[in-house]
Amino acid sequence: MARPPLLDPQEPLFAPAEPEGEFDVQQLLEPLKRHRRLIAAVATVVLAASLIIYATTPKSYRAATVLQVERRLAGPVRVEDIIGVESYWDAQSFYPTQFELIRSRGMAERVVQRLRLAEDPIFNPERAALFASPAGGGASSLDARELARLAGRIQSGLTVRPVKDTRLVEISYVSPSPELAARIANGVAEAYIDWGIEMRGISVEKASSFLNSQIESIKREIADKEAELQAYSRSATDIVALDPASNVALQRLEALNRDYIGAVSERINKEARYQQLINSPRDAVPESVAGGLVASLRSEVLRLEREYASKLATYKPEWPAMQSLKEQIDKARQNLNAAYDDAVRAARTEYETALRREQSLAEELTRQKGQALELNSAAVAYNNLKVEVQTRRTLLDELLRKQSQTEVASRMQGSRESNVVVVDRALPPGTPFRPSLPRHLGLGVTLGLLAGLGLAYGLHFLDRTLKRPEDVERVLGLPVLGVIPDISAAGRGYGYYGYGYGYGYYGYGSGKRLRRSKQQPEVEQVNIELVCLTHPRMQVSEAFRGLRTSLLLSSAESLKVVLVTSTTVGEGKTSTSGNLAVVLAQLGKHVLLVDGDLRRPRQHEIFKLSNRSGLVSFITAQAEPAEVFLRSAIPNLYLTPSGPVPPNPSELLASSRAHEFFTLARQRFDFVIIDSPPVLPVTDATVLSRVADGVVLCVGAGIVNRADAKQCLGKLGLVDARVLGAVLNRERAAEGRYGKAYHRGYKAYIEDATSQAEAPAAKAG
């Protein structure tokens, strides 16, 4: 019999899966909850290792001395002024240079020789006995290689640390002996101070020698220049000063220069008047240029012309009065032209006179300049000699002043003045510097937690199994009908069988054997298969009742035959199908539980019924329906066991007799629950899905791989199986999400119901 279609062919078989990359805070905290024991174990191991290291590490002591380092000596005398001006970059690099000098091998060798560390049995135990012997020699017998080795030992334990925002520097040394640590720290400070004093003494000596040689050289140059000046002054007797107040040649040159400038200006003015007279129209020449006579004659001509023009309107030109007036006008114009020509000749004469005067002054000025230059050259040479002598005398005075300062610095060198002051001398420490118990404890706890967290998150992200309801919905795109918590997470076991399949019983196992956790406490074990009957008020029982509700609401059409399967073995399909049948029967419905696993049946063992006759018997026509519908001890619940194990389970389930059996079961019972084998190992589940109204996929939390679960859905999709949703079994995070709230609200209720239910179960057992 073909099952009725329950799906629209146009609808997709499964909901689209969400991207796997999304995660929330719960995903980040889940590895901590799941692997908290691992994290604690790793942290404990690392902490124990750090304590062992602390106990086995030799003790070292650290002593420190503090110095104040100034860039120059205090007081008015500065050796830097003798040598030269200190640049900005020299000032910036001063302190780093000093720190490197303190750490240098040369300074360490000074300390070795100064403190005779080669003979110290703690610092140099290898050769201390040799130096202590009468024939062993002393520190002076150290060769360069041995000295360098001991200096390197000092450098390895020496630390130079500048104190921030101050001129203080801390010199510390770490040694197995507190006295030796303080001794070497103070020895380094003293060696550095002595080295600075010696270096300044050498600098002062070099500066003094340099100044003495320079002073003698300047004195010789001054004597030579003075002799040259005296000889020059005797040969050039006409040399006069360059001051204009006392130099007649310069005064005359200045007078000629002023006259020449005046002559040039006058010539320019005369030339401009002459050019304006000859180039401008006579009627347009200004009065200031033409002169007063020309202006008066021009006015007379204009007056006569206006009078002629006014009478011309009354009288004719031939009139005698008009003729007389015309003659007066012509005569006035002749007089005006004659006066204008006289003005032009006078302007030209004045221009030529001014030009000749200018040329004469220019010649005289050139001659006077030559004489002044000759006198000036002699005066300049003389004055240059005087300036050179004066400059060298000034330089000599400065060198003599610096020589005096050098002598003062030399006397200060004898008094052992230094720019380095010891602020705090090193004292032998009372407690070891290494190892430090608080440091080892803190480092052990920190590294342990980090290692534990790294391992936990590494295992979590390498684990590709489905562990949470969100994983099922996101990866498979299936609704989660129910979440069955792990009983062992609450301190209870699963009995002998646990969740379904063991390891490869018929050759189709997943290869994963379900082992009981070593950390599981030894308490009374609760069998998961019929927990809804034996412990009806446990949290697991409530979860199965929630599965029942979700299953009844999962379809708007008739849902009578439900196939319960899984991807692989060990995911709890047998216990899920049994408990689902129990909770459906508790509604007063007639329920048939069919053990469709013909390869490894177990339902008859759970319900304690005979397996001599069952589904295989009916399919092979060896039994009637009444013989395979066995009534169980639970009201309204019937069981059809698998019957004898056949050699060809898939062929039997695909036969017409198998379809006839499920048709009879659909007609007689309200619900038919089929417990089938896993999908991936065998094809039985895909065959049985054709007679079911819906498929419930059991997913073992932390058991099934994501790729296997997707492959399982692909196989069911090939036969158009209607997957109603998934049941997440053995979910250990359930207690963290809703189990605590459940126990807080119903703790007393659960304890009373559990104790009441366990008593009859014990009697029945």
C-alpha positions, 0 to 999 in steps of 0.5 A: 500500500502506498502511503498518502502524499503529505507534502506539496511537490512544489515545496522543498524537502528540507528548510535551507540550512543557515551558514555555519560560521555564525555563533553566539556567546553560548558557543564560546562558553560551551567548550568551557562547560564541556571541557571544564575538567580537562581545563582544570587538569591541564591547569593543575599539571602546569601549576605542579610543574611550575612548583617543581621548577620552583623547588629545583631552581637554585636560589639567586640573590639580587643587589642593586646600587643607585647612581646619579649621573650628571652630564658635566661636573658641578661648578663654574668650570666645565671641561667641555668648554675647553674641548669645544661646544657640545652639540644637541645630538651629543647631549641626547646620546650621552646617557645611552652611551654611559649605560653601554659603558657600564655594561661593557666588557672593559668595565667588567674586566676592571671589576674582576681585577679590582675585586680580585674575583678570580680568587673568589671561591663562589664567583670562580670555583674552578680556579679559586684553589689554584689562586689560593695556592702559594704557586698559583700567582695572583690576579695579575697572572690572569691572561686575556682569555681568562679575564674576558671569561670572568668579565663575561660572567659579570656581564651575564648577571649585570643589569643597568636600568635607568629610572624613568624621568630622572638622572638616576640609574640602577645597577643590579647584579644577580648571584648565588651569594647575597654578599657577592651580589652586593659586592659586585654591584658596588664594585661596578659603580666604583669602577665606573666612577674611577673610570670617569675620573681617569678619562677626564684626567686624560682629557684635561692633560690632552687639552692642556698640551693642545692649549700650550702648543696653540698659545706658542704658535699664536705668539709667534704669529703676533710677533711676525705680524707686528714686525710686518706692520712696522716695516710697512708703516715706515715705507708708506709715510703718506698713509692717512686715516680713512676717516673723512674728518681728517682725510683731505683727499676724501673731503675734496672727492666728496665736494667734487662729487656733489658739484658733479651731481648738481651739474648733471641735474642742471644739464638735464633740466636745460636739455629738457627745456631745449627739447621741449621748445624745439619739439612742441608746437609754438602755441602749446609751449608753456609760459614757464618754458618759453619765457615772459616775452613770448607769453605776452606776445602770444596774448597780444596776438590772441587779443587782436585775432578775437577783435578781428573775428568780432568785427568781421561779422559787421565789417567786410575784410576790405574795409580800411579799419579791418585792413589796418587790424589785419596788419597789426595782427601780422606784425604781432605774429612776426614779433612772436616768432622772433621772440620764440626763436630768441628763446630757442637760441638762449635755451640751446646756449644754456644747455651747451654751457651746462653740458661742458660744465658737466664734462669738466667736472666728470674729468676732474672727479675721475682724476680725484678718484684715482688719487683717492684709490691709491691712498685708500689701498695703502690705508686698507693694507695698513689697517688689515695688518692692524686687524690681524694683529688685534685678532691674534691678540684676542685669540691669545687672550682666550687661549690664556683664559682656557689654559687657566681653566685647564689648570683649575680642572687639573687641580680638581682632578687631583681632588677626585671630583666626579659627575657621578654620585652614589645615591644608594649603595647595594646591601646584601639582600635578605630574600632570594630574587629567583625563584619567586614563589608568587611569580611561579604560582601566577605564571603556573596558573596563567599558563595552565589556564591558557593551555587548558583553554587552548586545548579545550577550544582546539578540541571543540573546533576540531570536533565536527559532530552535532552537539546542540539544537542550534547545530542541528537547525543550522547544519541540517535545516531541520526543526528540533522536535525534542531535546533528550538530556543525558542521564549521566550528566545528572549522575545517573547511568544508562544501564547496560544497553545505553542508547542503542547500538554497540560496536559493529554487531552485524558489520554496519556499526559506525566504528565508535564503541560507546564507553562509560565515562571513567569520571561517571560516579558509581550511583544507582543506574536508571535504564533509559529505555522505559524511563517514562514508565519507571520514572515518569517525573524525571526530567528525561521523561518530561523531555519525551512528553515534550517530544510527543507534543512536538510530534503531534503538532508537526503536521496538519494532516493525518500522522499515524505511522512514524519511523524512528531512525538515526544516521549511525549506531549509538544515537538512541533511536531504540530508546526514543522509539520505545519511550515515544510509544509509552508516552503516546499510549499514556494518552489513551491511544492504541499504539503499536511499536514495531521493531523494524530492526531485523538485523539486531532487534532489542525491543522484545528484550526491553519489554520482556516479550518473546521474539519467536514470532514477529514481523519476519514471521508475518512477512514470510506467512508463518503467522497471522496478525493476531499472533504478532500484535503482542500486548505489553504490560503497559496499557494501550501499548502493543509490540510487534517484535522483529521475529527470527533474524533473516538473511535478507532483511531489506528484501523482506521489508520491501515486499508486498507482505510488509506493506500489507502488515503496515496497512493492517496496523494503520487500520487497527491502531491510532499510532504506529511507531517503527524502530528501524536500523540506521540510515547509513550502514543499511538501506532498511530505513529508506525502505521503511520510510515509504510506508511511514507518514513521517520520519523522526531522525535521532541525532546523538549529541557529540556522536554523529558527524555533520557530514554523515548527518547531511549524507543521511538526509540526502539518502532520505531525500532520494526516496521522498521521505518526509522528515518531520524533524530531529530529536537530539539525544544525550544532550549534556548542555540541556542542564545548563539551559533549562534543567536548573530552572526545571529542578528549582521549580519542581525539585520536591515534586520530582523527588516524591514521584521518583521515590514512589515510582522506584518502589513498584519498579523494584517490586516488579524487578 
